[in-house]
Structure formats: C-alpha cells, structure tokens
C-alpha cells in the first residue's frame, strides 16, 4: 500500500488496519498483508515494531485505562521516542515524543473497542466455492465477486480521502466517478495497488500471482519491486501479470477474462492446465491428472459457467477426456 511507505510510528499507531492486525494476530489475511508489506519495506520494520509495542502495552480494564496503566503508556511512549532521538542527535528537543503520546491517548477509546469487543474496523464481503456475488458499495460503485473471494472496506469508508479496497481472489469493478474526484484504490496482499477515478477492470489475486485487465477508462498500476515501485499507466485492453518480483504487460481481449461475470467461459486456446487451476481456485476441488501432458491440450469456444458438475461435463466434452468424481476429488484421464 503506497500510503504506508511514508508512515511514522505515530501514523502506524493511529491507523485502523494496523490496529486490527495488532489486536487480532490470528487473522490470516491481515498477517499475510503486513508480512508481505514489511518484506517489501524492511526499512520500516523498526517503526512497525515500535508502534506494535505501544499498542500491545495497553491493558484495558472495564473498557478504560487505570491510572497505573495510563502512566505506563506515557512512560512507554516517552522511552521509545526519547531513545530513538538520542541515537540520532544529543540536541533533540524533549517535546518530540509528545505527538505520538497525544495521538495514542486520543484514540484509546477506539482501540479499546477493537481489543475488548473484537469489532472489526471494516465490512467484509465473501463468496463460497462456486458462488458469485454482486456488491454495491456506498458510492454506488459495483463489484462482482468471483468464487472463493473476499472484499474489505473500512466502516468509515466514505469519510476517508481515498476509497480503499482490499481484495483476495477475483473481482470485476465498475467504478463511479465522484464529484470531489476521490481516488479509488484496490490493493492485494502482495503489495499491488490499482488506482482509478472511473473505469471498469478485473483484478485476479490468488496464491501465485496478481493479474489486472482493464476494460475501459484508465488506471495506474503500482507494483512493489525491490528497489522502487513501478508505476504503469494502463489503457483499455491491457493486461499486466505480476508474479514474485517480475511482471509482464500485453494486449488482450478483456472479454475473455471477464466472461465469468456473465456466467460463461470464453476459451481462446485455453489449456487444460488453466481449467484445472480454475477448478481448484473457484470450486475447491482436488484435481488429479494421470498424464501431465494432457495439461497442455487447448480448446477454443465458449461454455456456460454453472455449478461444478456442469462445468466438469462441459470440460470432458470439450477436451475429449474422461473425468470421474469422488466427492471433492476429480480424476482426469485420456
């Protein structure tokens, strides 16, 4: 996420998403996001650890801080900031720590709610295997979530200067342009950020890669690379695939990649390997192929996108293969 690159300890302490990560260490999605971000920005680890230490030092009793707890918090903040400033300059003014402490205490009530009640600072939309869902956001932008996907927005989303979205899985976005030109950003756990004012595009984020396809309008894609963030201006028909620390850009027919929003699949020399990946990602099936050379077979055309049994029947017909099913395990042979 771009905004975190310039965050200070104070900024991390007062950030909603950072709060949630510290308060809920068992949340896999938040853990993956922050660990991936720190891997891309190792120079910020010291600030992150100090901010986390400040929040973890807070102990709540009956939703309020005791006098002793409050004193310990102030001492904690003063110690952290003073130690850092002394390491940088012996002439550092004593009041430098005051901003951090004031910000922490201002947000104690909010943080108390997160820690004590487990209230999440965002609203989450999810889909099960084989399910798609249309979500209308508070600004009337529309999102179609593909199967096995999740979308998160902060509870005070409309009050933020940027309309930020967190995505895992795949989604098609139709973004409304606001009168105040408020940016719309889609972010994934590997640090990819899509910035847009008004357009339609598809974002695919699974375990191995992130793929962005632009249907209409214009977007700026920010990619987290080792030494700098690559910014790519995309035009309609562009597809960018990011994997590891490399990316590739090419021109494609967006309809091939967004046909799922109309409950169909468009195939253009599509390999069996790609179809197997879809069975795993979207339907949660365990697919076994007796001869791996079959994965290289390709077909072109279209087929309806129904439940998993319908899709398996269509695949067997299109690829001229024998497909058998035993529960969630699928066997494919010639």
C-alpha positions in Angstrom: 0.0 0.0 0.0 1.5 3.3 -1.1 0.5 5.4 1.9 2.3 3.3 4.4 5.7 4.0 2.9 5.8 7.4 4.5 4.3 6.4 7.8 5.9 7.3 11.1 5.4 5.5 14.4 2.7 7.9 15.2 0.9 7.2 11.9 1.0 3.4 12.4 -0.3 3.8 15.9 -3.4 5.7 14.7 -4.1 3.6 11.6 -7.3 1.4 11.7 -5.9 -1.5 9.7 -2.7 -1.6 11.8 -4.8 -1.5 15.0 -6.7 -4.6 13.8 -3.6 -6.5 12.9 -2.1 -6.0 16.4 -5.4 -6.7 18.1 -6.1 -9.9 16.1 -2.8 -11.7 15.4 -4.7 -14.8 14.4 -6.3 -13.1 11.4 -4.5 -14.8 8.4 -5.4 -12.1 5.8 -4.1 -9.2 7.9 -1.0 -11.2 8.9 -0.2 -12.0 5.2 -0.7 -8.4 4.2 1.6 -6.9 6.8 4.3 -9.5 6.5 4.3 -9.1 2.7 4.5 -5.3 3.1 7.4 -5.5 5.5 9.2 -7.8 3.2 8.9 -5.1 0.5 9.8 -2.3 3.0 12.4 -3.7 5.5 13.5 -0.2 6.4 10.1 0.4 8.1 10.3 -2.7 10.3 11.7 -0.7 13.3 8.8 1.8 13.1 6.3 -1.0 12.8 7.7 -2.9 15.8 7.7 0.2 17.9 4.1 1.1 17.0 3.0 -2.5 17.7 4.8 -2.5 21.1 3.0 0.7 22.0 -0.4 -0.8 21.3 0.4 -4.1 22.9 1.5 -2.3 26.0 -2.1 -1.1 26.5 -4.0 -3.2 29.0 -7.7 -2.5 29.4 -9.9 -2.9 32.4 -13.7 -2.4 32.2 -13.1 -0.6 28.8 -11.0 2.1 30.4 -7.4 2.6 31.4 -6.4 2.7 35.1 -4.2 5.4 36.4 -1.3 3.0 36.6 -1.9 1.7 33.0 -2.1 5.3 31.7 1.1 6.2 33.4 2.8 3.1 32.0 1.6 4.0 28.5 3.1 7.5 28.7 6.3 6.2 30.0 6.4 3.6 27.2 5.9 6.2 24.5 8.4 8.6 26.1 11.0 5.9 26.4 10.7 4.8 22.8 10.8 8.2 21.2 13.5 9.6 23.5 15.7 6.6 22.9 15.4 7.0 19.1 16.0 10.7 19.2 19.1 10.4 21.4 20.5 7.9 19.0 20.1 10.5 16.2 21.1 13.7 18.0 22.0 14.6 21.5 20.3 18.0 20.9 16.9 16.6 20.0 14.1 18.5 21.7 12.3 16.8 24.6 8.9 17.5 23.1 9.3 15.3 20.1 7.6 12.3 21.8 4.5 14.3 22.7 2.8 13.9 19.3 2.9 10.2 19.5 1.6 10.0 23.0 -1.2 12.5 22.3 -2.3 10.6 19.3 -2.4 7.3 21.2 -4.4 8.7 24.1 -6.8 10.4 21.7 -7.6 7.0 20.1 -7.7 4.9 23.3 -11.5 4.6 23.2 -11.4 3.3 19.6 -8.6 0.9 20.3 -10.4 -0.4 23.4 -13.4 -1.3 21.3 -11.1 -3.3 18.9 -9.3 -5.2 21.7 -12.3 -5.8 24.1 -15.2 -6.4 21.7 -13.3 -7.8 18.7 -15.2 -5.4 16.5 -13.6 -5.3 13.1 -12.9 -1.8 11.6 -14.1 -2.9 8.2 -17.0 -4.6 6.4 -16.3 -7.8 4.6 -18.0 -9.4 1.6 -17.2 -13.0 0.8 -18.2 -15.8 -1.6 -18.1 -19.5 -1.2 -16.7 -22.0 -3.7 -18.8 -21.9 -6.9 -20.6 -18.7 -5.8 -20.6 -15.2 -7.3 -22.0 -12.1 -5.7 -22.7 -8.5 -6.8 -21.8 -5.9 -4.2 -23.0 -2.2 -4.4 -20.5 0.0 -2.5 -21.6 3.1 -0.6 -20.5 5.3 -3.5 -22.7 3.2 -5.9 -19.7 1.6 -7.5 -20.4 -2.1 -8.3 -18.2 -5.1 -7.7 -18.9 -8.6 -8.9 -17.0 -11.1 -6.6 -16.0 -14.4 -8.2 -16.0 -17.6 -6.3 -13.8 -18.1 -3.2 -13.0 -14.4 -2.9 -13.2 -11.7 -0.3 -13.5 -7.9 -0.3 -13.0 -5.5 2.6 -13.7 -1.8 3.1 -13.4 0.3 6.3 -16.5 1.0 8.2 -15.9 4.8 7.7 -15.1 4.3 4.0 -17.0 7.3 2.8 -15.2 9.6 5.2 -11.7 8.7 4.0 -9.8 10.8 1.5 -9.4 7.7 -0.7 -11.8 4.8 -1.4 -9.6 1.9 -0.5 -10.5 -1.7 -1.1 -8.7 -4.9 0.0 -9.1 -7.9 -2.3 -8.3 -11.6 -2.1 -9.4 -13.7 -5.0 -11.0 -12.2 -8.1 -13.4 -9.4 -8.7 -14.7 -7.2 -11.5 -15.1 -3.5 -10.7 -17.3 -0.8 -12.2 -16.2 2.4 -10.5 -18.3 5.6 -10.2 -16.5 8.9 -10.5 -17.2 11.1 -7.5 -17.8 14.9 -7.6 -14.8 15.5 -5.4 -12.6 13.3 -7.6 -11.9 10.9 -4.7 -9.4 8.2 -5.8 -10.5 4.6 -5.8 -7.8 2.0 -4.9 -7.8 -1.7 -5.0 -5.0 -3.4 -3.0 -3.8 -7.0 -2.8 -1.7 -8.8 -0.1 1.4 -8.9 -2.4 1.5 -5.1 -2.5 -0.1 -4.4 -5.9 -2.2 -1.3 -5.9 -4.7 -0.3 -8.6 -5.5 3.5 -8.7 -8.5 4.7 -10.7 -11.1 7.6 -10.9 -13.8 5.9 -13.0 -13.5 2.8 -15.1 -14.2 -1.0 -15.4 -11.5 -3.5 -14.8 -10.8 -7.1 -13.5 -8.4 -8.0 -10.7 -7.3 -11.6 -10.1 -5.3 -12.3 -6.9 -4.6 -15.9 -6.0 -1.7 -17.6 -4.3 0.8 -17.3 -7.2 0.1 -14.1 -9.0 -1.9 -10.9 -9.4 -3.4 -10.1 -12.8 -5.1 -6.8 -13.8 -7.2 -6.4 -17.0 -8.5 -3.0 -18.0 -11.9 -3.0 -19.8 -12.5 0.8 -20.1 -11.2 4.0 -18.8 -7.7 4.4 -17.4 -5.9 3.1 -14.3 -2.4 3.5 -12.8 -0.9 0.3 -11.5 1.6 0.4 -8.7 3.9 -2.7 -8.4 6.1 -3.4 -5.4 9.6 -4.1 -6.7 12.7 -4.5 -4.6 14.2 -1.0 -5.1 11.3 1.1 -6.3 7.6 0.9 -7.1 6.9 0.5 -10.8 4.0 2.7 -12.0 2.3 1.5 -15.1 -0.4 3.5 -16.9 -2.8 1.1 -18.4 -5.2 1.6 -21.4 -8.2 -0.5 -22.4 -7.2 -3.9 -23.5 -4.0 -4.0 -21.4 -3.3 -6.9 -19.1 -0.5 -6.8 -16.5 0.5 -10.0 -14.7 2.7 -9.7 -11.6 4.4 -12.7 -10.0 7.2 -12.6 -7.5 9.3 -9.6 -8.4 8.6 -9.6 -12.2 5.7 -8.5 -14.4 4.7 -8.6 -18.0 2.3 -6.5 -19.9 0.4 -7.4 -23.1 -2.7 -6.6 -25.1 -5.6 -9.0 -24.7 -9.4 -9.2 -25.4 -10.9 -8.3 -22.0 -14.0 -10.3 -22.8 -12.0 -13.5 -22.4 -11.2 -12.7 -18.8 -14.4 -11.1 -17.7 -16.9 -13.5 -19.3 -17.4 -15.1 -15.8 -19.4 -12.1 -14.8 -22.0 -13.2 -17.3 -21.9 -16.8 -16.2 -19.9 -18.2 -19.1 -16.4 -19.0 -20.0 -14.7 -17.8 -23.2 -11.9 -20.1 -24.4 -9.2 -18.9 -26.8 -6.5 -21.7 -27.0 -7.2 -22.2 -23.3 -5.2 -25.1 -21.8 -6.5 -27.9 -19.6 -4.0 -26.7 -17.0 -5.7 -23.3 -16.8 -9.1 -25.0 -16.4 -7.7 -27.2 -13.7 -6.5 -24.1 -11.8 -10.0 -22.7 -12.0 -11.5 -25.9 -10.6 -9.1 -25.6 -7.7 -9.4 -21.8 -7.1 -13.1 -21.4 -7.7 -14.6 -24.7 -6.7 -12.2 -26.1 -4.1 -11.7 -29.4 -6.0 -8.7 -31.6 -5.7 -7.8 -32.5 -9.3 -5.6 -35.4 -10.3 -4.4 -35.8 -13.9 -3.0 -39.3 -14.7 -0.9 -38.0 -17.7 0.5 -34.5 -17.1 1.0 -33.9 -20.9 -2.8 -33.6 -21.1 -2.5 -30.3 -19.3 -1.0 -28.8 -22.4 -4.1 -29.5 -24.5 -6.0 -26.4 -25.6 -9.5 -25.6 -26.9 -11.3 -22.5 -28.2 -15.0 -21.6 -27.9 -17.4 -20.9 -25.0 -19.3 -22.9 -22.4 -21.8 -22.0 -19.7 -20.4 -21.4 -16.2 -22.7 -23.3 -13.9 -22.1 -25.5 -10.9 -19.0 -27.7 -10.7 -20.8 -30.8 -12.1 -22.0 -28.9 -15.2 -18.5 -27.5 -15.7 -16.9 -30.9 -15.5 -19.3 -32.3 -18.1 -18.5 -29.4 -20.4 -14.8 -29.9 -19.9 -15.0 -33.6 -20.6 -16.8 -32.9 -23.9 -14.6 -30.0 -25.0 -11.2 -31.7 -24.3 -12.4 -35.2 -25.2 -11.4 -36.6 -21.8 -12.7 -39.0 -19.2 -13.5 -37.1 -16.0 -14.7 -39.0 -12.9 -15.6 -37.6 -9.5 -15.4 -39.0 -6.0 -16.6 -36.3 -3.5 -14.2 -33.3 -3.9 -11.6 -35.4 -5.7 -11.5 -35.2 -9.5 -9.7 -37.7 -11.8 -8.9 -36.8 -15.4 -7.6 -39.3 -17.9 -7.4 -39.7 -21.7 
